[in-house]
């Protein structure tokens, strides 16, 4: 299977933006750096248990609610355009693709490296920490001609760029797999939804993809079972334990109960307020940096942060995603209220530098490999160049 997502032919004066790939010497150097960074702890030596996400159906309205629990909250909310050719940051057999869909993503480690987002088709992809995650061995990728790789965090953006449905995300795993560059940071699993109400949990355990999706995870009416509508920081299998002995399992259990309550909510209940209360019930105090509430059918994202507590929102239908547009964004802690469309500004290299510097200064122990990967993330957005499309 090819790793390039084909776009319809574009005519006239439109442009296709292309990302120049890294040369092989740089990639193997970064692969070695990634191995070195696998033993890194956070800069203060603390353990990170992060995030809870729930798929809710409130009076018939589909709502995805996510807490972002992390040592810091600094981030940039950015738009991503259609028609951009990209080469992944993977160190081995990097995939190349062209973005089919525009999206909005929430980035803490640099542009194109989001922890969460939604595209214009209403597909949502959320990444959560999973300490026992183990991605495929790079040697297996080298030996399999059908497989190519994207960075484990960049996998979120890859799916937002190329998939309209959960089923398409699941199918892509036969040709595109995530691999970490910062193994300490990139111990993660994924929660994916679409406007139909479909949901999938994607994990990598012992180097193999484990996907919770399909008939085994649906009830007799075709709706996802409650157990498949919540994710925290234990594997989905471990989350089914009856004995609760850590915070992740407790949040998962609470999340299941909240999903059940949503199904029977009274008609006068406001879905936004209900989702907000759900997130309060699984919050982790000062560790909870953001609340994200997606409305996939309406293509809206509502968000608030610990530093800027007023609710703001972005309506994707109001945004320009054509490849002749300029990516725009906003600091997630910009202290506004309501629709932020008029406050979005062109994304600059300084915006990217700000979040990359903050992430590495506050999360990753300084070292030569750290500096090399940090510079890669700083430079990556500058690798996009306009390419004329043949008439």
Beta strands, then each sheet from edge to edge (+ up, - down):
strand 1: 15-19
strand 2: 52-58
strand 3: 61-69
strand 4: 76-80
strand 5: 84-87
strand 6: 96-98
strand 7: 103-107
strand 8: 114-119
strand 9: 124-129
strand 10: 148-151
strand 11: 176-179
strand 12: 188-193
strand 13: 199-205
strand 14: 208-212
strand 15: 230-231
strand 16: 288-295
strand 17: 300-305
strand 18: 312-315
strand 19: 328-331
strand 20: 338-339
strand 21: 345-346
strand 22: 384-388
sheet 1: 6+ 5- 1- 22+
sheet 2: 15+ 2- 3+ 16- 17+ 18- 20-
sheet 3: 14+ 13- 12+ 9- 8+ 7- 4+ 19- 21+
sheet 4: 10+ 11+
end
